[in-house]
Amino acid sequence: MKINLISDTVTRPSNGMLETMMNAKVGDDVFKNDPSVNAFEEEVANYFGMEAALFFPSGTMTNQTAIKLHTQPGEQLICDKYAHVYNYEGGGVSFNSGVSCKLVDGNRGMMTAEQVEAAINPPDFYHSPLTSLVCIENTTNKGGGACWDFDELKKIKRVCEEHGLKYHLDGARLWNALVAKNENPKDYGALFDSISVCFSKGLGCPVGSVLVGSEKLIADALRVRKVFGGGMRQSGFLAAAGSYALNNNIGRLSEDHNKAQEIGSVLGKLEFIKKVEPIETNIIIFELDESQMSSTIFLSKLEDNHISIIGMGQGKLRIVTHLDYTAQMHDHFLDILRKIG
């Protein structure tokens, strides 16, 4: 039995999703003539109560497009030091938009409104970059799937309004936060200028992310997507997978969260585990006591049992549960962990 817990991006389309994909009506989306893509974009926009949406190949491209639209070269965005747009998008903020990042030392990838306000450069001080954008990530990847407090997000919105800043949400795993905290997606749509959501992570699609915003923003995003090389042709097959996921795979995310909690509980009882970060959704980040067992040896023991997880550097390891991680796999993995201990 092979168990892959490296990421929730490793899933394969279910039979139901495949059937929906194969029955999709398609056209040429570069000419905006793919009916499945058009319907899917409208569906996602309505889900968040926003005006329009645009389908992209990847979450990185959606984030980079939003940053490009909200900023000008030489300006600066504010984000937490753990933010995906800073750590895991290949330096695209500077390469694509000519923008720098003001990093905030938050808690598990989450910063406060006070920290955001303190990070804003004085607009009349021309020696420093002009602050123009605040980027939020929910849930936080490097922060271990942590969910933001919505009241804090509203406080940050007020800071943005007071200082004339745009407000972007990297919601790659926003679905997990919505389920874990029983939140309303339309509340997010009312708060942010733009939202990026991934369908290829917890929702089990093979490819695809969507940028949501105003009609003007999305019209401009179409041009930026073209420049970035993100135009696709008969992408309705992929959009159909996204629509299937939106209607079938969100509620079940609580199963992934419960399994993550159970894994964390077992890890916390092992003598060679130094620390397990708080677990809210489907990501478990933990550290080993290297004096008792090195990360290399631990990973090797798991690989010997056909189990794959990932190292994040600095002594941290990560496990991510997902819809292809079955109850049988879960019981087997917990048993292997106990035996290693």
N, C-alpha and C positions, 0 to 999 in steps of 0.2 A: 504494500500500500504506500503510494507516494503522497506526501502531504506538503503542499506549497503554501507557506504563510508569509512569504516575502512581502506581498502587497495584495490589496483587493483589486489590483489591475490584472491579475493572472486568470480571471474567470473566463469560461467559455459560454457562448450563448446557449440558453436552454432550448429544449425542443420547441416550446411555445414561442420563444423569441425567434428562432430560426424559421418557423412556419410563417410568422407575421412578416419577417423580412422577405421571404420568397414570394409572398403574395402582394408585396407593395407595388403600387402604381408609381412609375418613375418617369422623369424627363431629364432635361439638362439644367441643373441648378445654377450653372454659371450664367445662364440666361433667365434665371429665376422661374424656370418652367417645370420644376419637379414638384408635382402635387403633394407627395408625401413629406418633402422638406418644408414646403409652405405651410402645410397643416400642422406639422410638428412645431415649427417656430411660433405659430399662433397659439398652440396649446401651452407651450412653456411660458410665453408672455402672459397669457391669461392666468396661469398657475400662480405667478407672482404679482398679478394685478398691474403689470407694466405694459407700456404701449406696444413694444415690438421686441423681436429677438432675431438672432442670426446664428446659424449652425456652423460650427468650426471643426476641424480635424482634432484639435487638442486643447486642453486647458491652458497650457502655456501660451498658445496663440491668442486665446480669448483674453487672458490677462494682459498680454503685451499690446494687443489692440486697444484695450481700454486705457492703458497708460499712455499710449500714443495720442489718443483722442483727448485726454484730459490735461495734457501737459504740452509745453513747448521746450525745445532744446535749451539746456542751461538751467532749467528749473529743478526742483527737488520734490520728491515724495517722502512721506513719513510712513514707516512701517516698523513692526517689531523685528528684533534681531533674528528671530526664528522664521520670518516670513518666507513663503515659497517664492515670491517674486524676486527676492534678494538672493536666496541660497540655491535654488534649484531650477532657474530658468536661463542658465548659460550666460549670465551677464546681459540679458536682453534689454533690461531697463536702460543701460548706457548705450548699448550697441544700436538698438532700434529707435530710441527716443532721445538720446543725448541727455538723459536725466540721471541725477544722483539720488541716493537713498540716505535719509537721516534715520539711523537705527535707534530704536527705543529699547531699553532694557526692561522688558515686561516680565510677566509671570506665565511660563509655559506657552509663549507665543501671543499673549494677550496683554495689551497696554491699557492704561487708564486715560480718561479724558484730560486729566491734569498733566499727564506725561505728554500727550499729544500737543496740548497747548504750549507746554514748555519747549517743545521741539520746533515750533514754528519760527522761522527766521523773520526779523523785522522787515516788512515789505519796502520800507524806504532806505534800508541799508544795502546799497547796491554792491557792496563787497561780497556778500553771501548770496547763494542761490535763492531765487524766489520760490517759496513753498507754494505748491499749487494743488497737491493731492494727498489724501490719506488712504492707505490700503489696509484692509482688514482681511484676515484669513480665518474662516470658521467652517469646519473644525480645524484646529491647528495640527498640521502634520508632525512637525518636529517637536511640538508640545504634547504629543501623545494623544491626539484625538480630543483635545480639550474643547469644550463648548463655551462660547462667550456668554456673559450675562447681558440680556437684551437691554436692560436699563442703562448699562454702561455704553452700549452701542448708540443709544439715543443721546446720551451725554456728549459723546464724540461728534455726533451729527450736529448738535448745537454749536460746538466749537468750530466745526467746518463752516456752518452758516455765518457765524460771527466774523470769520476771517476770510470768507469768500473762497473756500477750498472745495474741490470735488471729493467725492466719497465713493470708493470702489470696494466691492466685496469679492474676494477670491473664495467662492463657495464650492470649491471642488468636492468637498464632503459635507456640504450644507445639509444634505438629506439626513445624514446621521444626527446632526444637531437638532433638526426639526423633530425627529422621532424621539430622541433622548429627552428633549425638554418640552415636547408636546407644543410646539410653536406653530404659528400661522405663517406660511410663506408670503402672504400678501403684506404682512407687517414688515418683512424685509424689503419687499418691492417698494413700499412707501418711504423707506428710510434711505436707500442707496441710490446714487446716480447711475450706477451700473452694477450688475451681478454676473459673475461667471460661474457656471455649474457644469460639473463633469458627469457624464453618463457611463464612462468606462471604468469607474472605480466601484463603489458599493452597489451600483445598480446593475452591474453585470453586462453592459454593452461592449461590443468589440472595439468600437471607436466612437468618439464624439463628445463635444462640449458645446455649450450654448452661451452666448452673451446676450443679456437682457438689459433694456434701457428705454429711453425715449425714442420716438420715431426719428428724430433728427440724429441722435447718437448712432442708431443702427444703420441709418442711411449712410452716414460717414464711415461706419465700421465696414460696410461692404467694400468700399474703396481700399481701406487699409488691409482687409483680408486678401484682396487681390494682390496688393503690393507684397504681402508676406507669402504669397503663393498658396493661399488656403482655399482657392476655389476648387470645387469638386463637381463632377458631372452627374451621373446617376446615383447621387448620394441618398436618394430616398430609401434605398435598402437599409442604410445605416440609420436614417431618421426613423424608420419604422421600428427598429430595435429600441431607439430612445423612447418612442411613444409607448411601446409595450412595457418598458421598464418603469416609466412614469406611472403607469396604471396598475402595475403588478408587483413591483419589487421594492417599494418604499416601506410599506408596513412591516415587512419581514426583517428589516434591519435590526429590530430589537433582538432577534435571535443571535445575530453577530455580536451585539453588545453583551448579551448574557454569557455567551461563550468566552468572550474576552475577560469578563469578570471572573469566571471560573478558572481560566488559565492564570490570571493574576493571583488568585487565591492560592493555587498550588505553588507558583513560583515563590510567593512570599514565605512559604514554609520550608524552603530549601536552604540549607546552611550556607551554601556558597553564593547565594543571591544577596548582593549588598543592598539593593534598593529597587522597588517597583514603583514607577510613577503612578499617580492617581489615574484610574481608568473610568472614562465616561462613555466611550463609544466602542469602536472596533479596533483600536490601536493600543498595544501594550509596549511600553518602553521600560527597559530594566537594565540594571548594571550588575556585573559579577564582582565578587570579592576575588580579585586576581591572585591573591595569596593562597586561595584554596583551589581555584580552577580558572584557568585562562579562558578568554573568549575563544581562542583558536581550538582548544580542546573541547569546549562545550559545543561549538558549532560542528566539530568533527564527529562527536558522539551523536548529534542529531542526524547528520548526513549518513552515518552508518545505519540509521534506522529510516532512511529515505524521507527525512523531514528537513525542509528548508526554511530558514528565517534569514534576517539580514542584519549586518552590523552597520551602525550609523557613525562609527568613529568615536573617539574620546571615551572608549570603554562602554558605550551604550549599544544595546541590541534592541531590535524591533520585531514584533509579531503583529500581523494584521489578519483578522478573521474576515470571512467573506462568504458569499452564497454557495460556492462550490466546496466549502469546508463542512462536510457532513457530520451528523451526530456520531456516526461510527468512527470517523477520523478523529473527532474531538475526544472521544473516550480513549482511543488508542494513544493519542498525543499526551493526554494527561497521565496515562499509565507509564509512558516512556519517561516523562519528566520525573515522576516519582522514583523510577528505577535508577535514573542518573543520580538522583539525590542520595 
